[in-house]
Amino acid sequence: MSESNDRPSTPATAPLRGPRGSLLYSGSDGIQYIVDGGPAGPSDAPLPQAFQALRAGAAELEAITVLCRAWVEAASAQGLNRQQAAAVLLGQLGQALEVGEEGQPLPR
């Protein structure tokens, strides 16, 4: 199984819940991915809906991944190591996702 976020793969199989509640799928590349390491909560989307959303947004997710890699490379060229650059990027993405279109916090 892969816990790496290096390159997400399009799901090729139905989703499964792992023994500790993690969300698993086998990608089109033949690797098994852990999507969510935490146990399912009452607000979690049902598995079929979660994977339908993942499949529907696969092209957009790939585009975001390419842009994120390019940003990490650019930041690395400015003196940050890749881990530092990734941490900055993830922090910015986290902040961006905390606010909705109207400037209001997103519902949790």
Residue, then its C-alpha position, 0 to 999 in steps of 0.5 A: m500500500s502507498e501512503s505517498n502523495d507523490r502522484p495520486s492515481t485514478p481509482a480503478t476499484a470500488p472503495l474499501r474501509g481498512p481495518r483501522g477505518s482508513l479509506l483504501y482504493s486500488g489505482s489505475d497504476g495497480i498501487q493500493y492507496i490510503v486516502d483517509g487515515g482516520p476512522a469514519g465519522p458521522s459527517d463522512a460521506p458514504l463511500p460510494q459518494a466519496f469515490q464518485a467525487l474523486r473520480a469526477g474530479a480526477a482531471e482537476l486533481e491532476a492539474i492541481t497536483v502538477l501546479c503544486r509540484a511546479w510551485v514546490e520546485a520554484a520555491s526550492a530554487q529560492g532556497l527552501n528545501r522540498q519539505q519546507a516548500a511543501a509545508v508552506l504550500l500545504g499551509q496556504l492551501g489549508q488557509a484557502l480552504e478554510v474560507g468559502e466564496e463569500g469570505q465565510p468559514l466553510p462548514r465542517 
